[in-house]
């Protein structure tokens, strides 16, 4: 991976051809900043799932909590294995890796399944979650051998509904965090004006930067919005640096940090979501090759990218990390910059790995008040739901498709809103069905396959 020099005598067409070549390496002075830009575009979305899962499990966010080191560890692993999984994609390992500028990160899509598994159970439930992550990663890897043949069962009607349900399932979490965090429900601080003021600063700054600026200011709008909210919270005395000084400088991942248990709910949920994640990766790979190189993705690239998804998730699960997938926001960044070099993303991956090995970075991230994070995730989760609506816009809304959508949405959303309706079912069934996402997706896929198409 040697740096290339810029040939000033090259014609514009030759320069464009170089930039569209995944194997081209820009000069170091260009490649490193471009790699860091990719990290900035995905950083917040990458660490947020770890914080949400930790919060759902009941890990304390305060410096005095005995579980606080576990929160730091989860943040570290989200950075470390995002970097490692990205290297699987860009550098490759045999058939593994699309060898394209694909950025990997901790997946939001799995949250509706992960949260019920760990809800309020602390470290005791993390072994079961990791068992699901590891087995789900193996299953995800195997999907690479036949992923192309599954696409027929997942038209925009199904994929759009799935993405919409992911967003709807997570919006409640964003509101809870903005109000002060789930552990504070029932206390005077929950929903206070101070908490909402900080969250609103994040939202307003994010929107202003996204729509009234250009370049990196717009691309990193969520990150900069969080920084603005953080500064306001700091001025209001809501930030504590007590644990940053005591955090170590270097720490290595621990195999089976949380133990390893196999439960039906975790395994079924993770395997089902692996299919959704694999289809998302197919779309991301196609978007990268189309937007960056002006061509369709090859079957080898799609298979390799799916293998890397699964391997990244498997390895992360071994060391207590969460599932990895390709990050769609970075696809748009490639289309905007026109730089297809996979080595640019490799530099970003190395930066993520370095951050993941330094506990002080995780400790610093953990100083962000939960209400600041809430303002950011309200925007991010809302965008997930909006992306689902955008996908559904490609659907032909005849009576058949409307019935499929109506039944799937009603059952899934209804069970999510009223989990007590399933109180007499076994615990495993309750966890799977009250996620809302799994019953919606299952119904949409089955109904789409068995109901006849309408004749015009």
Residue pairs with C-beta under 8 A, 6 or more apart in sequence:
1 25
1 343
1 346
2 25
3 25
3 26
3 27
3 28
3 31
4 24
4 25
4 26
4 27
5 27
6 27
7 14
10 18
16 338
18 24
19 338
19 339
19 340
19 341
20 292
20 293
20 294
20 338
20 340
21 293
21 340
21 341
22 99
22 100
22 101
22 293
22 340
22 341
22 342
23 341
23 342
23 343
24 340
24 341
24 343
25 31
25 341
25 343
25 344
26 34
26 339
26 341
26 343
26 344
31 341
31 343
31 344
31 347
32 347
34 337
34 339
34 341
34 344
34 347
35 344
35 345
35 346
35 347
35 348
35 349
35 350
35 351
36 347
36 348
36 351
37 216
37 219
37 333
37 337
37 348
38 101
38 103
38 330
38 333
38 344
38 345
38 348
39 348
39 351
39 352
40 216
40 219
40 220
40 223
41 103
41 219
41 220
41 327
41 329
41 330
41 333
42 82
42 103
42 105
42 327
42 329
42 330
43 223
44 222
44 223
44 226
44 376
44 380
45 105
45 106
45 108
45 222
45 327
45 329
45 380
46 78
46 79
46 82
46 105
46 106
46 327
46 352
47 75
47 78
47 79
47 106
47 365
48 106
48 108
48 373
48 376
48 377
48 380
49 78
49 106
49 107
49 108
49 110
49 111
49 114
49 322
50 74
50 75
50 77
50 78
50 106
50 322
51 71
51 74
51 75
51 366
51 373
52 111
52 115
52 173
52 377
53 74
53 111
53 114
53 115
53 118
53 129
53 322
54 67
54 70
54 71
54 74
55 61
55 177
55 181
55 182
55 183
55 370
56 114
56 115
56 118
56 119
56 120
56 182
57 118
57 119
57 120
57 121
57 122
57 123
57 125
57 126
58 67
58 120
58 121
58 122
58 183
59 65
59 67
59 68
59 70
59 71
59 74
59 122
60 66
60 67
60 68
60 71
60 183
61 68
61 71
61 181
61 183
61 366
61 370
62 68
63 240
63 242
63 243
67 122
67 123
68 243
68 366
70 123
71 366
72 243
72 247
72 359
72 362
72 363
72 366
73 251
73 254
73 257
73 320
73 362
74 320
74 321
74 322
75 361
75 362
75 365
75 366
76 251
76 253
76 356
76 357
76 358
76 359
76 361
76 362
77 253
77 316
77 319
77 320
77 321
77 322
77 356
78 105
78 106
78 321
78 322
78 356
79 352
79 353
79 355
79 356
79 361
79 362
80 253
80 319
80 321
80 352
80 353
80 355
80 356
80 357
81 106
81 312
81 315
81 316
81 319
81 321
81 324
81 356
82 103
82 104
82 105
82 106
82 324
82 349
82 352
82 356
83 348
83 349
83 350
83 351
83 352
83 353
83 354
83 355
83 356
84 312
84 315
84 316
84 349
84 353
85 104
85 105
85 308
85 309
85 311
85 312
85 313
85 315
85 316
85 324
86 102
86 103
86 104
86 345
86 346
86 348
86 349
86 352
87 346
87 349
87 350
87 353
88 96
88 97
88 104
88 308
88 311
88 312
89 97
89 98
89 99
89 100
89 102
89 103
89 104
89 305
89 308
89 326
89 342
89 345
90 97
90 99
90 100
90 101
90 102
90 342
90 343
90 345
90 346
90 349
91 97
91 99
91 342
91 346
92 98
92 99
92 304
92 308
93 311
95 144
95 303
95 304
95 307
96 304
96 307
96 308
96 311
97 304
97 305
97 307
97 308
98 285
98 297
98 301
98 302
98 304
98 305
98 308
99 301
99 304
99 342
100 285
100 288
100 289
100 301
100 305
100 340
100 342
101 288
101 292
101 330
101 334
101 339
101 340
101 341
101 342
101 344
101 345
102 284
102 285
102 288
102 305
102 308
102 326
102 330
102 342
102 345
103 326
103 327
103 330
103 345
103 348
103 349
104 308
104 309
104 312
104 324
104 325
104 326
104 327
105 324
105 325
105 327
106 321
106 322
106 323
106 324
107 277
107 322
107 323
107 324
107 325
108 166
108 170
108 380
108 381
108 384
109 166
109 273
109 276
109 277
109 280
109 325
110 270
110 273
110 277
110 322
110 323
111 166
111 169
111 170
111 173
112 165
112 166
112 169
112 170
112 435
112 436
112 437
113 269
113 270
113 272
113 273
113 432
113 435
113 437
113 438
114 129
114 269
114 322
115 173
115 435
116 265
116 431
116 434
116 435
117 125
117 128
117 129
117 132
117 263
117 265
117 266
117 269
117 431
118 125
118 126
118 129
119 125
123 258
126 258
126 259
126 320
127 258
127 259
127 260
127 261
128 261
128 262
128 263
128 265
128 266
129 258
129 266
130 256
130 258
130 259
130 260
130 261
130 317
130 318
130 320
131 260
131 261
131 262
131 263
131 266
131 267
131 317
132 263
132 265
132 266
132 267
132 269
132 270
133 266
133 270
133 313
133 314
133 316
133 317
133 321
133 322
133 323
134 260
134 314
134 317
134 318
135 262
135 267
135 270
135 271
136 267
136 270
136 271
136 273
136 274
136 313
136 317
136 323
137 274
137 310
137 311
137 312
137 313
137 314
137 315
137 316
137 317
137 323
138 310
138 314
139 270
139 271
139 274
139 310
140 274
140 277
140 278
140 306
140 309
140 310
140 313
140 314
140 323
141 306
141 307
141 309
141 310
141 311
141 314
142 310
143 150
143 274
143 275
143 278
143 306
143 310
144 278
144 303
144 304
144 305
144 306
144 307
144 309
144 310
145 303
147 278
147 279
147 282
147 302
147 303
147 306
148 282
148 299
148 302
148 303
150 275
150 278
150 279
151 279
151 282
153 445
153 448
153 449
154 279
154 445
155 395
155 448
156 391
156 392
156 394
156 395
157 392
157 395
157 401
157 404
157 405
157 444
157 448
158 441
158 444
158 445
158 448
159 276
159 279
159 391
160 388
160 389
160 390
160 391
160 392
160 394
160 395
161 388
161 392
161 405
161 408
161 409
161 440
161 441
161 444
162 276
162 388
162 437
162 440
162 441
162 444
163 384
163 385
163 387
163 388
163 391
164 385
164 388
164 389
164 391
164 392
164 409
165 388
165 409
165 412
165 413
165 436
165 437
165 440
165 441
166 384
166 385
166 388
166 437
167 381
167 382
167 383
167 384
167 385
167 386
167 387
167 388
168 385
168 413
168 416
168 436
169 416
169 435
169 436
169 437
170 377
170 381
170 384
171 378
171 381
171 382
171 385
173 182
173 377
173 381
174 374
174 377
174 378
174 380
174 381
174 382
175 374
175 378
176 182
176 185
176 374
177 199
177 370
177 371
177 373
177 374
177 377
178 195
178 196
178 199
178 371
178 374
178 375
178 378
179 190
179 191
179 192
179 195
179 196
179 199
179 371
179 374
180 187
180 189
180 190
180 191
180 192
180 195
180 370
180 371
181 190
181 370
181 371
181 374
184 190
189 195
194 236
194 238
195 371
195 374
196 371
197 232
198 229
198 232
198 233
198 236
198 238
198 369
198 371
198 372
198 375
199 229
199 371
199 372
199 374
199 375
199 378
200 375
201 225
201 228
201 229
201 232
201 375
202 225
202 226
202 228
202 229
202 372
202 374
202 375
202 376
202 379
203 225
203 375
203 378
203 379
204 225
205 221
205 224
205 225
205 228
205 229
206 221
206 222
206 224
206 225
206 375
206 376
206 379
207 221
207 379
209 217
209 218
209 220
209 221
209 224
209 225
210 218
210 221
211 218
213 221
217 224
219 333
219 336
222 376
222 379
222 380
225 375
225 376
225 379
226 368
226 372
226 373
226 375
226 376
229 371
229 372
229 375
229 376
230 239
230 368
230 369
230 372
233 239
233 369
233 371
233 372
238 369
238 371
239 367
239 368
239 369
240 367
241 367
243 363
243 366
243 367
244 360
244 363
244 364
244 367
246 363
247 359
247 360
247 362
247 363
248 359
248 360
249 358
249 359
249 360
250 357
250 358
250 359
251 357
251 358
251 359
252 357
253 319
253 320
253 321
254 319
254 320
255 318
255 319
256 318
256 319
256 320
257 319
257 320
258 320
263 428
264 428
265 427
265 428
265 431
265 432
268 428
268 432
269 431
269 432
269 435
269 438
270 323
272 438
272 441
272 442
273 323
273 437
274 310
274 313
274 323
276 441
277 309
277 323
277 325
278 306
278 309
280 325
280 326
280 328
281 302
281 305
281 306
281 309
281 325
281 326
282 297
282 302
282 305
282 306
283 328
284 305
284 326
284 327
284 328
284 331
285 297
285 301
285 302
285 305
285 326
286 296
286 297
286 302
287 328
287 331
287 335
288 297
288 331
288 334
288 340
289 295
289 296
289 297
289 301
290 296
290 297
291 331
291 332
291 334
291 335
292 334
292 335
292 338
292 339
292 340
293 340
305 326
309 324
309 325
309 326
312 324
313 323
313 324
313 325
315 321
316 322
316 323
316 324
317 323
328 387
330 345
334 340
355 361
392 405
395 401
395 405
398 454
399 454
400 451
400 452
400 453
400 454
403 447
403 451
404 443
404 444
404 447
404 448
404 451
405 444
407 443
407 447
408 439
408 440
408 441
408 443
408 444
408 447
409 440
411 439
411 440
411 443
412 436
412 437
412 438
412 439
412 440
412 441
412 443
413 436
413 440
414 421
415 421
415 422
415 433
415 434
415 436
415 439
416 434
416 435
416 436
417 436
419 430
419 434
422 429
422 430
422 433
422 434
423 430
425 433
432 438
432 439
433 439
